[in-house]
Amino acid sequence: MADDWIERVVSNPKYQELKAKRKSFGWWLTLSEMVVYYGFILLVAYDKPFLATKIGSGVTTIGMPLGIGVLVYTIIITNIYVRRANSVYDDLTQQVVKGALK
């Protein structure tokens, strides 16, 4: 019985659509996060004088807001993924389950 149910899920076109959409979107988010994170790390490694440049007359340097920006960017793209998962992916998952239970 379980093998039959699994076969119905895997052969469902909505399941294939769900897999493709999730994989594609996940790779784009991963790539964007890697560019932001590794870009910052490369700046730390190769352009410390730029990151050490003070902003105004205080003690804050350019590196501090950029580092916070990396963290904020991570939170933002996580939020984007969760919103998409709760709308598009959940709807497709419900359709797959309904199709498999028939």
C-alpha positions as CSV (number, residue, x, y, z in Angstrom):
1,M,0.0,0.0,0.0
2,A,2.7,2.5,0.9
3,D,4.7,1.8,-2.3
4,D,1.5,2.4,-4.3
5,W,1.0,5.7,-2.5
6,I,4.6,6.8,-3.1
7,E,4.4,5.9,-6.8
8,R,1.2,8.0,-7.1
9,V,3.0,11.0,-5.5
10,V,6.2,10.7,-7.5
11,S,4.2,10.3,-10.8
12,N,2.0,13.3,-10.1
13,P,2.8,16.3,-12.4
14,K,2.1,18.7,-9.5
15,Y,4.8,16.9,-7.5
16,Q,7.3,17.3,-10.4
17,E,6.3,21.0,-10.6
18,L,6.8,21.5,-6.9
19,K,10.2,19.9,-7.0
20,A,11.3,22.0,-10.0
21,K,10.1,25.2,-8.5
22,R,11.6,24.6,-5.1
23,K,14.9,23.5,-6.5
24,S,15.2,26.4,-8.9
25,F,14.3,29.0,-6.4
26,G,16.5,27.4,-3.7
27,W,19.5,27.6,-6.0
28,W,18.9,31.3,-6.8
29,L,18.7,32.1,-3.1
30,T,21.8,30.0,-2.4
31,L,23.7,31.7,-5.1
32,S,22.7,35.2,-4.0
33,E,23.6,34.4,-0.4
34,M,27.0,33.0,-1.4
35,V,27.8,36.2,-3.5
36,V,26.9,38.5,-0.6
37,Y,28.7,36.4,2.1
38,Y,31.8,35.5,0.2
39,G,32.0,39.0,-1.3
40,F,32.2,40.3,2.3
41,I,34.8,37.7,3.2
42,L,36.9,38.6,0.2
43,L,36.7,42.2,1.2
44,V,37.9,41.2,4.7
45,A,40.8,39.2,3.2
46,Y,41.9,41.5,0.5
47,D,40.8,45.1,1.2
48,K,41.1,45.7,4.9
49,P,42.0,49.4,4.4
50,F,38.6,50.0,2.6
51,L,36.7,48.2,5.4
52,A,38.7,50.2,8.0
53,T,37.7,53.6,6.5
54,K,35.8,55.6,9.1
55,I,32.4,56.9,8.4
56,G,32.3,60.5,9.6
57,S,34.2,61.6,12.7
58,G,33.2,58.6,14.9
59,V,34.6,55.2,15.4
60,T,32.3,53.4,13.0
61,T,34.0,52.0,9.9
62,I,32.5,50.9,6.6
63,G,33.0,47.3,7.6
64,M,30.5,47.5,10.4
65,P,27.4,48.4,8.4
66,L,28.5,46.0,5.7
67,G,28.8,43.1,8.2
68,I,25.4,44.0,9.6
69,G,24.1,44.2,6.0
70,V,25.1,40.6,5.4
71,L,23.2,39.5,8.5
72,V,20.1,41.5,7.5
73,Y,20.3,40.2,3.9
74,T,20.3,36.6,5.3
75,I,17.2,37.4,7.3
76,I,15.5,39.0,4.3
77,I,16.1,36.1,1.9
78,T,15.0,33.6,4.6
79,N,11.8,35.6,5.0
80,I,11.3,35.5,1.2
81,Y,11.7,31.7,1.1
82,V,9.3,31.2,4.1
83,R,6.7,33.4,2.5
84,R,7.0,31.5,-0.8
85,A,6.9,28.1,0.9
86,N,3.8,29.1,2.9
87,S,2.0,30.2,-0.3
88,V,3.2,28.5,-3.5
89,Y,4.8,25.4,-2.1
90,D,2.1,24.6,0.4
91,D,-0.6,24.9,-2.2
92,L,1.2,22.6,-4.5
93,T,1.8,20.1,-1.7
94,Q,-1.9,20.1,-0.9
95,Q,-2.7,19.4,-4.5
96,V,-0.2,16.5,-4.6
97,V,-1.6,15.0,-1.4
98,K,-5.2,15.2,-2.7
99,G,-4.1,13.6,-6.0
100,A,-2.3,10.8,-4.2
101,L,-5.3,10.0,-2.0
102,K,-7.7,9.5,-4.9
